[in-house]
Amino acid sequence: MKHTNEESASAKVSRFCGGREINVAALWQEIRQQAARIIEREPQMASLLEDVVLNRACLGEALGTRLARKLSREDMTREELAPLLAGLFQAHPELTCSAAKDLIAIYERDPACDSPLQPLLFFKGFLAICTYRVSHYLWQHDRRDLALYFQSLASEVFAVDIHPAARIGCGILLDHATSFVVGETAIIEDDVSILHEVTLGGTGKESGDRHPIVRSGVLIGAGAKILGRVIIGECAKIGAGSVVLADVPAHTTVAGVPAVVVGVAKEDAPALDMDQRI
């Protein structure tokens, strides 16, 4: 059985990790300053903040340390995980840059987020996406058993199940995250916002491209199920609880079971505005 995650030849080129540039070094310094201020207010958090942030040389090392603290267990201890994860982030700056863009996206779009440090410490949606980025890198470099191991860990720890072969861009807000499921051949472009209990699922076919393509700027409401190789057009909006079984045109709003077009998305990019009204 041969699986593939390539789009059809007629599909347009996908947008992955493009857009604005991120000054990772400046973001890291801001995170360090925030950590120091928190310790002044909450000295009981000093051990966590020193370990994850203040004793680390860069954002990549901090990401690896935070994930190791979350994912370690008898199968693989923190002493084994931390150098593996931090090493991957540090050796491959594109992984750290993608995570930095996710941090900024969360800070800018989520009114419950007061600083870029908070997702690194507390937001399981961000940590789940970071774990996916590691597993996806491993999958692409023929380390598939380890990639599946990290997928399994993320599913257990964060209640988020993303197949390592799925293709996900940057600037992703996975809000609340619980019960988010992404199938093997799914594609999510840059600057997409997704609420909890969303499924990007297949049609039950044995092989081939069978999961959705979500274009940039899309907002997917809580509990939505998008099934099959359907295309969600740029800057579309999927209403909460909808079941999407057919393509959704760009800049339109769909809702219902099965989902139908109910209007035009008034925002230029619904993912950025996070207005879920339909």
N, C-alpha and C positions, 0 to 999 in steps of 0.2 A: 504494500500500500504506500503510495507516494503522496506526501502532503506538500503543499506549497503555500506561501503567503504572498505571492506576487499578484498584483492587480492585472486585470485583463489588458490586452494591448491597446484597447480603445480608451482606457481610463486616463484622466489627466495626471500629470506629475504631482505627487503628494508633497505637502509642506511639512518638513520635519526639522525642528530645531533651527529655524531661521529667525527672522524678525530682528528685534533690537538687540544690540550687544549688551552684555552684562559684565560689569567690572567685578569679577569674583573676589579679587583682593580687597577692594573697598567694602564689599558686602561682608567679608570675613571680619574685617576690623570693626564694622558696626556691630556684628554679632558678639564679638569679644567685649566691646564696651557695654552692651546690654547685659551680658552675663555678669560682669563686674558690678553693675548697679544692682542687679537682683541679689547678689550675695550681701550687699550692704543692707538691703531690706529684709532678706530672708536667709540668715546665716545657716539655717538647717539644710539649705540646698547647696551649700558650698561644695560638698563632696561630688555631687552630680555635675555641677557646672565646671568645676576644676577638671574633672576627668574628661568630660565631653568637649569642653571648649578651651578653657584657659591653659590647659597643659598640652594643647595640640598646636601643631605648627601651621596648619592650613585647614580649609573647609573640607577637603577630601579626607584628611585624617579624622576630622571630627565626625563626618558622616559614617565612616567605617566603625568608629568607636561606638557611636550611638546605636547603630544597627547590631553590633556585636553584643551590646548590653541587652538588647531586646530579644535577639534570636538565639542566644546561646542556651545550651541544654546538654544533657548527657551525651547525645549523639555527637555533638561538636561543641567543645567548650569555648568560652570567651577567649582563652589564650590561643586557640586555633583560629577562631573566626576573625578577631580584630586585625591581625596582620594581613590575612587574606583580603578582607573587605577594604581596609584602608589602603592596602597596596594597589588594589584595582582602581580605586578612585584617584590615587596619586599618579599612577602610571598612565592613566587614560583621562586626561583633563576634560575630554568631552562629556564624560559621565558626571563630573563635578559641575561643569557648566550647565548641563541639563537640570541637575538638582537645584542649582542656584536660580535658574529661571522659574522652576516650580515654586521655590520659596517666595520669590517676588510676586508671582501670580497669586499665591494664597494671601499674602499680606495686602495686596491691592484690592482683591475682590471680596475677601471674607471679612465682614464687619466685626466678627468675633476675634479676629487676629490683630493684636496690638503691635507686633514686631516680627521681623523675619526669624528671630530666635525661637519663637513659640512653636512653629511647626517642627523644627528640628528636635525640640524637647518633647512635645506633647501630642502632635497631630498624627494619628495613625494613617490617615490617607496619604500624607507626604511620605512617611516612612515605608508604606507599602509600595508606593511608586518607586522609591529609591531601591528597594529590594528587587522590584521588577527590573530596573535598569541593570542591576548586577546580573540577574539571571538571564536577561536578554543578551548581554555581552557574552556570557559563558556559552549560551546556546549557539550564537553566531560563530564561536571559535571552537566548536566540536567538543565542548565540555558539558554535554547534555545531561548526564546524570547529576552533576553538581547543580546545574541550572534547575532541574526538576526538584532537587532537594530544597533550594531556596524558594521555589514556588510553593512547595508544601509547607515550609515554615511560615511564609507570609499568610497562607490560608489559615493556619492554626492560630497564629499570634494576632493578626490584624483583621481576620475575617474578610480578607480580600483575595480573590483567586484570579490571577492574571497568568495566562500561559506564556512561557518565556519567548515563544516564537512570535507573539503578537507584536505589532509595530506601533509605538506610541511616541508622539512628538514631545515638545517642551511647552512650558507655560501651562501645565495641567493643574487644575484645582479639582481634587477628589474630596468633596466635602462630606464629612462624617464617615463615609467610606464603607461602613458595614454592609456585607453581602454584595459587594461589587464583583461581578464576574465578567471576564473577557476571554473569548475563545482563541484558539490557535491562530487562525488566519485573519483576525480582526485588525483593523487599521484605525488609529486615532491620530489626527493631525495636531498641529500646534494650537495653543490657546483655546482649549476646550474645557468647559466646566461641567462636572458630573456630580449629582447628588447620590445618596446612599440607595442601596437595593436596586441598582441598575444592572441589567444583564445585556451583554453584547454576545448573543448566542447563535448557534448553528441551526441548520434545518434537519439534521439527522443523516445527511449524505455521508457516505463512507470516507470520502477524501475530497481534496480540492478546496477552492475558495468558497467557504460556506458561512463566514461571519461578516458582520457589517463593516462598512467604511464610514467613518465620521470625519467630515471635513472641518477645517479650522473655523473657530468662532462659534461653535455650536454649544447650546445649553441643553442638558438632558436632566429633566426633573426626576425627583425621587420615585423609585419603584418602576420606572419605565423599562420595558423589555423590547429590545430591537433584535429581530430574529432573521437570519439568512443573509445572503450577500446583497443587502440593500445599501444604498448610498444616502447618507444624510448630508444634504447640500450645505455649502458654506453659510454660516450665520443663521442656521435654522434653530427652531426652538421646539423641544419635545416636552409636552405637558406631563406632569406627574401622573404615574399610574397607567400611562399609555402602553399599548402593544403595537409596535410598528412592524408591518409585514411587507411594506412596499417602499420604494424610493421616496424621499422627501425633498422637494425642490429647495433651492437656496433661498434664504430670507423668508421662509414661511414658518408658520406655527401649526403643529399638528397635535391632536389630543383625541383620546377615546380608545375603545376596544372594539374592533380594531381602529387604529388611529386614522383620522381624516383631517384634511386641511381645514383649519378654523379661522385663519387670518394670515396677515403678513406681520412678520417680526418688525416692530417699529424701531428697534435698536439697530445700529450699524453692526454691532457684534454682541449678541445676547450673552455670550459667555463672559464678557467683561462687565456687563451691567448687572447680571445676576437678578434680573426682574423676571420672576416666574409666572406672572399674571399672563393669562392667555386671552 
